[in-house]
Amino acid sequence: MKVLLTAALLVLAPFATAIERTPAPPEAEVYFITPQDGDTVSGPVTVKFGLKGMGVAPAGITQDNTGHHHLLVDMKEAVNEDQPLPSNDNVRHFGGGQTETTLDLPPGEHTLQLIMGDARHVPFEPSITSEEITITVK
């Protein structure tokens, strides 16, 4: 019975309805303070997040015009913006309201991008994302 239920859920998963997204504050913008696109840095890498036009609040706190940061590291595919952002090595959550982090990245080229999530980790509508930057760790 459990096998049949699991199989049914896997078949129906692609048809799950999208979660209603929180409207983005007008003119909200997320960006990197440091590092900048094209920088060559030594590890560990300190990443500082910038935000204009809205505030930061921890995950789970519903307050108008606030959200929290998520950092996309070396993403190979687009995130599903109609669902809560996953938490893994490529999608780092800062649900405590943090505005910076330190990353231990191996030497080489890496891509970074910021995306704001609402209290439920769901991207805003429209999405509030930074430009993707590329850095080299020496």
N, C-alpha and C positions, 0 to 999 in steps of 0.2 A: 504494500500500500504506500509506504514512504517513497519507494522508487517511482511509482506512478505519479504521485503528487509532485515530486521533484522534477520529473520529466515535463509535466504540465506547466509548471512555473517557468521552466527554461524555454518552452515553446511560446508562452504568453509574454515573457519579459520584454521582447521588442515592441509590444503593443501597449506597454504601460503608459498611462497618461502623463503628460508633462506637468510639473509643479508650477503653480502660478508664480511668476517672477515679480519681485519688488521693483517698482519704477525707480530708475536712477535719478538722483538729484540733477537738475539742469547744470551743465557745465562742469560736472565732477570729472576729475582727472587724477590718475595714479601714474607715478613715474619713479625712476631710480634716482636717488641722490648720489649714491655710489654703489658699485662701480658704474662707469659710463661705457657705452657701446665702443668696442674696439680696444678696451684697456687690457693690458697684460699685467697680471697680479700674482703675488706670491700667496700660497695658502697658509693658514686658513683664510677664506675670503669673507670680509665683512660686507654685508649688503644692507643698505639703508633705504627705506621706502619713503617716498614723498606722496602727499595727497592734497588736492585742492578741491574746494567746493562741497566738502562733506566732512564728517567726523568719523573717528574710529571708536567702536564699541566692541566688547567681547562677544563671541558667538553666544547665541541664546538670549541676548539682550535686544529687544525690539524697541528701537527709538528712531524717530524720523531722521532721514538723511544721514544715517550711520551704517557702517559695515566693518568688515575686517579683511585683512590681507591674506592672499594665497600666493605662493611663489611657485611658478612652473619652471622646473629645471630639466633641460634637455628633453622637452616633450617631442615625441615623434608623431603624435596625432592630436587632433583638436579635441577639446573637452566638450562634453554634452552640457550645454548651458541651460537645459531644461530640467536638470537634476542636480541634487547637491554634489559639490565637487568631491571626488574621492580623496582619500588620504593615503599617499604612498611616497616612494622615493622621488617621483617626478612632480607630485602635487603636495607642497608643504603648506600646512595650515598654521595660521597665527591667530587662533581663536581667543587668545588671551588679550588681544588688542596690541600685540607687539608691533613695533615699527622698524625693527632691524633684526638681523640674525647673522650668525657666523656659519659658513658652509665649509666642510672638508671635502673639496672636490679634487679628483685626481688630476695630474698634469694633463694639459691638452685644452682643446677648444670646447666651450660650453655655452648653451643658450639659456637666458633667463627672461621671464616675463611675469608681470604682476597682474592679478585679477582680483577684484573686490567681490566679496560674498556678503550676503545679508545674514541675519541672525541664524538662518538655517543652512548656511554654506552654499546657497544658491546664487549664481551670478545675477546681477541686476539686469533690468531691461531698459534701455540697451546695456550691453555689457560694458563695464568700466575696466578696461585693460590698458596696460602700458604697451609701448613699442617693445618688440622682442629685441633684446641686446645679445651680442656675442662677446664673450671675454675669453682670454687665454690664461690658463693657470700654468705658471712655470715651475 
